[in-house]
């Protein structure tokens, strides 16, 4: 089925900047791209209309739901460094500010595809009886978060409550919705480099690349033993397109989107990135590793999930979809993107990577 018009909230962010032009191409319809900045949304497609605004601004949710037949909501504060340092802003961005949007989608019969997070599963994979499992399942796994003083769970708690609000609107008031739980999606244009186009601590991929480009040691929180399953943003975009194409099958469904075949420890990810960068920049300084505590890296109140692997059985069945890109295939393109975007600002006469200047000439 072809949507009449799609609104993509958070279209200037990492996933949104890949998704908005792909939706325009796939469905041939107009896209309302809503965000506060569009540096990452580089498409020249005339069907993608940029609207610089926040969803909580007066009249924005009303206008979005008046024009669009489908809303894809990616807007969020999803930076782990903020969960303990700006918890009230995290709660507002991931819950409070989105409540009017959900109500309007319900009242106006606008289909809502809402991006939640794999973090709603909490500290580890547990089945409905509380028994440990390897994979996290949308319809069976419990959501067990840490204690209130561990503010790291602020984000997951806000996201989980928003899921419950959306679910209730669907069950009791007819909202046509699908909820996406992404598992560690990575790709070009992800996050930022501190001190250049952002402040604070970005997510692990950008953290490692920032440290590599600056010739600093790669910092492994608690030794980097935590395990994650990484998925390429192209696989995410394909899955979301299929959700839009299958409204009946995906109505009222929560879907894990991730790649269990790409499960590695954070330390292994650092080693893979280091090897790829050495192949990419043969004269680069050999990387170093440094163990740091979570409290020193993220601040007090941090907590974590030791292992996060998705059960994607439902996505395979409903979407006829399979993630295809392996971790070793992803990393060269991601590194090339970072070097090309930041070479003029990070790489200079005293940089450990002077050869990178020639790659972007």
Buried (B, 14 or more C-beta within 10 A) or exposed (E): EEBEBBBBBBBBBBBBBBBBBBBBBBBEBBBBBBBEEBEBBEBEEEBBBBBEBBBBEEEBBEBBBEBBBBBBBBBBBBBBBBBBBBBEEBBBBBBBBBEBBBBBBBEEEBBBBBBBBBBBBBBBBBEEEEEEBEBBBBEBBBBEBBEEEBBBBBBBBBBBBBBEBBBEBBEEEEBBBBBBBBBBBBBBBBBBBBEEBEEEBBBBBBBBBBBBBBBBBBBBBBEBBBBBBBBBBBBBBBBBBBBBBBBEBBEEBBBBBBBBBBBBBBBBBBBBBBEBBBEBBEEBBEBEBEEBEBEEBBBEBBBBBEBBBBBBEBBEEBBEBEBEBEBEEBBEBBBBBBBEBBBEEBBEEEBBBBBBBEBEE
